[in-house]
């Protein structure tokens, strides 16, 4: 039982987010792998919640990454194309 209390203490939303409770979103996000399916969903969520996207990265889909960069205007954008 003691371990469970310690785990809950570590998982406190205030210590995880630095905000006053759960439900608060960060002001900006970085989306690694933004050209993949999960990354595209993350950008959709960011857009719906009005979050600023500070960083985008992708592996090979340069055209998709360029489109995302033009839409979200991140501070940083990186591509790992060979």
C-alpha positions in Angstrom: 0.0 0.0 0.0 2.9 2.4 0.8 4.3 2.0 -2.8 0.9 2.9 -4.2 0.8 6.2 -2.3 4.3 7.1 -3.4 3.4 6.3 -7.0 0.3 8.6 -6.8 2.5 11.3 -5.3 4.9 11.1 -8.2 2.0 11.2 -10.7 0.5 14.3 -9.2 -0.6 16.6 -12.2 1.0 19.6 -10.5 4.4 18.0 -10.5 4.0 16.7 -14.1 2.8 19.9 -15.7 3.9 22.6 -13.4 0.4 24.0 -13.4 -2.3 24.2 -10.8 -4.1 20.9 -11.5 -5.1 18.6 -14.3 -6.7 19.8 -17.5 -4.1 22.5 -18.3 -2.4 22.3 -21.6 1.1 23.6 -22.4 1.3 26.9 -24.4 3.4 25.2 -27.1 4.3 21.8 -28.3 7.0 20.0 -30.3 5.8 17.3 -32.7 8.5 14.7 -33.6 7.5 12.6 -36.5 4.8 15.1 -37.6 4.5 13.5 -41.1 3.3 10.2 -39.7 -0.2 9.2 -38.7 0.3 9.9 -35.0 2.1 13.2 -35.7 -0.7 14.3 -38.0 -3.2 13.5 -35.2 -1.1 15.5 -32.7 -1.1 18.5 -35.0 -4.9 18.2 -35.4 -5.2 18.2 -31.6 -2.8 21.2 -31.3 -4.8 23.1 -33.9 -8.2 22.3 -32.2 -6.8 23.5 -28.8 -5.0 26.6 -30.2 -1.6 25.4 -29.2 1.5 26.9 -30.7 3.7 24.4 -32.5 7.4 25.3 -31.9 9.1 22.3 -33.5 8.2 19.9 -36.4 10.3 17.0 -37.5 9.9 14.3 -40.1 11.8 11.4 -41.7 11.3 11.4 -45.4 8.0 13.2 -46.4 9.6 16.6 -47.2 6.6 17.9 -49.1 4.2 17.1 -46.2 6.7 18.6 -43.7 6.9 21.8 -45.8 3.1 22.0 -45.9 2.9 21.6 -42.1 5.6 24.2 -41.6 3.7 26.8 -43.8 0.5 26.1 -41.8 1.9 26.0 -38.2 4.9 28.4 -38.6 7.2 26.6 -36.1 10.4 28.1 -34.7 12.3 25.0 -35.8 11.8 22.4 -38.5 14.0 19.4 -39.1 14.0 16.6 -41.7 16.2 13.5 -41.7 16.2 12.7 -45.4 19.1 10.8 -46.8 
